[in-house]
Amino acid sequence: MLEADLTRAIIKALNEIPDTYAFKIHGGPNQAGVSDVICCHEGCFYALEVKLPGKERNISALQARFLYHINEAGGVGILVTSVEQVLEEVIYGNGEGT
């Protein structure tokens, strides 16, 4: 499985949940570090940095800083490695940020 496949599966699962909207951010020269998936669930803002299981250490300093700023601003910025984790963190309310 590629990271892009996991990202698509996460977006699909999130968009099947009522009161939830998720989309992929396609990086560009002015978007370095922006999380892969942006999501709003029942009025709460989430930034999801997607990594394959075992590749969590590959998060860049820019990506980690983006998640930090989202958390500081009152949203939830988290690194995720599976659809199941996303559902647990976002849908079931356990998202605590990184």
C-alpha positions in Angstrom: 0.0 0.0 0.0 1.2 3.5 -0.8 0.7 6.5 1.3 -1.6 7.9 -1.4 -3.8 4.8 -1.1 -4.1 5.2 2.7 -4.9 8.9 2.2 -7.7 8.1 -0.2 -9.1 5.4 2.1 -9.1 7.9 5.1 -10.9 10.5 3.1 -13.5 8.0 1.8 -14.1 6.7 5.3 -14.5 10.2 6.8 -16.8 11.5 4.0 -19.2 8.5 4.7 -19.7 9.9 8.3 -22.6 12.3 8.8 -21.6 15.9 9.6 -18.1 15.3 8.3 -16.2 16.8 5.4 -12.6 15.8 4.5 -10.4 16.6 1.5 -6.8 16.2 0.4 -4.4 19.1 0.3 -2.2 18.9 -2.8 1.2 20.3 -2.0 2.7 23.1 -3.9 5.6 25.5 -3.5 3.8 27.6 -0.9 2.3 24.7 1.0 5.3 22.9 2.4 4.4 21.2 5.7 0.6 21.5 5.3 -1.1 18.2 6.4 -2.3 15.7 3.9 -6.0 15.7 4.9 -8.1 18.6 6.3 -11.3 17.5 8.0 -14.2 19.1 9.8 -16.3 16.9 12.0 -19.3 18.3 13.8 -17.7 21.7 13.8 -14.3 20.6 15.0 -11.2 21.2 12.7 -8.7 18.4 12.1 -5.4 18.4 10.2 -4.3 14.8 9.5 -0.7 14.0 8.5 -0.8 10.6 6.9 2.1 8.2 7.2 2.3 4.5 6.5 2.6 2.3 9.6 6.2 2.1 10.7 7.0 5.4 8.8 5.9 7.8 11.5 9.5 8.9 12.1 9.5 10.3 8.5 7.5 13.4 9.6 9.4 16.5 8.6 10.1 19.4 10.8 7.7 21.5 8.7 4.9 18.9 9.1 5.4 18.7 12.8 5.4 22.4 13.2 2.1 22.7 11.2 0.5 20.2 13.5 1.8 22.1 16.5 0.3 25.4 15.2 -3.1 23.7 14.5 -3.2 22.4 18.1 -2.1 25.8 19.5 -5.0 27.4 17.6 -7.6 25.1 19.1 -7.9 22.6 16.3 -6.6 19.0 16.4 -3.4 18.2 14.4 -2.4 14.6 14.5 -0.2 12.1 12.7 -2.3 9.1 11.6 -1.3 5.7 10.2 -4.6 3.9 9.6 -8.3 4.4 8.8 -9.1 2.8 12.2 -6.9 5.3 14.0 -8.6 8.2 12.2 -12.1 6.9 13.2 -10.9 6.5 16.8 -9.3 9.9 17.0 -11.7 12.0 15.0 -15.1 10.3 15.0 -15.1 8.9 18.5 -13.6 12.0 20.1 -10.2 10.8 21.3 -8.2 13.3 19.2 -5.7 14.9 21.5 -3.2 16.3 19.0 0.5 15.6 18.9 
